[in-house]
Amino acid sequence: MGSQKTIKLGSKSIGGDSSILVQSMLSCDTLNKDAVFYQIDALINEGCDVIRLAIENEEAIKTSKEYLNYSSVPLVADVHFDYKLAIKCSEIGFSKIRVNPGNISRDKLKNIITSCKANGTAIRLGVNGGSLEKNLIKTYGVNAKSLAISALENIKIFESLDFENLIVSIKSSCVKTTVMANRLLSQSCPYPLHIGITESGFGEDGIMKSAIGIGAMLLDGIGDTIRVSLTGDPIEEVKAGKEILKALNLINYVEVVSCPTCSRCKFDLLKVAKEVKELTKGIKKKMKIAVMGCVVNGPGEAMDADLGVAGGGDGMAVIFKKGRIIKTVAFDKIIETLNEELFRKI
């Protein structure tokens, strides 16, 4: 997992053997200081590793100096069209500048690269279907191949100017196109990859598309930093990103697994599973706890669980570790007993 090259963003590292970072972007007006400070705090408290904000004018640059001094995580400037704004963002201390070569001329892009090189600022080279070069659209259309070619051709521009402090991203609102494009890109790109599904939507639809696309790429070993792009509160992006990493066992947490139940289940399994989830939510240690409906397949099917419970008859349940039954308890003692055993392990 991870790119060949490692890029530093302040106290964070992207790529190589570094952990996968979760990013989000402020949804409030960059000039609204109270709203920006509130969202920065909320995102950091939720576990966001990198925060991006839109820079649209000179006033936003002046205001951002306060945010750079305030934030404990790296801030990224999102700049489109105006290369002078990108240069000034580099000069005032943003950790990274996000630019899309599709809407900045090559001469102006070179000026940005020169400034970022002088100031030690990383650049995220972002490519998407909406700003793909016209010659590529004419030759290939807007698809995985043209997106990958665009990224690789733009990487050559950066390398020709001896600039390698680079993070690359290809995004589309189509899950399949995004995954295929990143698979093509990853074969030839040594730089860290920022992955996600752009314009994925909102709520369950957006989370589902993002989870499938980001999950598929991460399982392929593609991706060093992620953003779940959702319409609405950016806090939900971070929550979804963390859950994706949990599902792939890429961060330490207590995984609670439970069976779908059938008529053999004689206790309130859903209630117990929820209580176990609540009991363990603050523990940052890689563990698995199983809540199973019956002993027919409970301890056996969940024999890889560090700790588990399986319901039995006559109001009794068995507590087991790695498939081995260690005690039998009444249904109303399940949570109490799991709590005792859990904290013995911690």
Secondary structure, 3 states (H helix, E strand, C coil): CCCCCEEEECCEEEECCCCCEEEEECCCCCCCHHHHHHHHHHHHHHCCCEEEEECCCHHHHHHHHHHHHHCCCCEEEECCCCHHHHHHHHHHCCCEEEECHHHCCHHHHHHHHHHHHHHCCEEEEEEEHHHCCHHHHHHHCCCHHHHHHHHHHHHHHHHHCCCCCEEEEEECCCHHHHHHHHHHHHCCCCCCEEECCCCCCCHHHHHHHHHHHHHHHHHCCCCCEEECCCCCCHHHHHHHHHHHHHHCCCCCCEEEEECCCCCCCCCCHHHHHHHHHHHHCCCCCCEEEEEECCCCCHHHHCCCCCEEEEECCCCEEEEEECCEEEEEEEHHHHHHHHHHHHHHHC
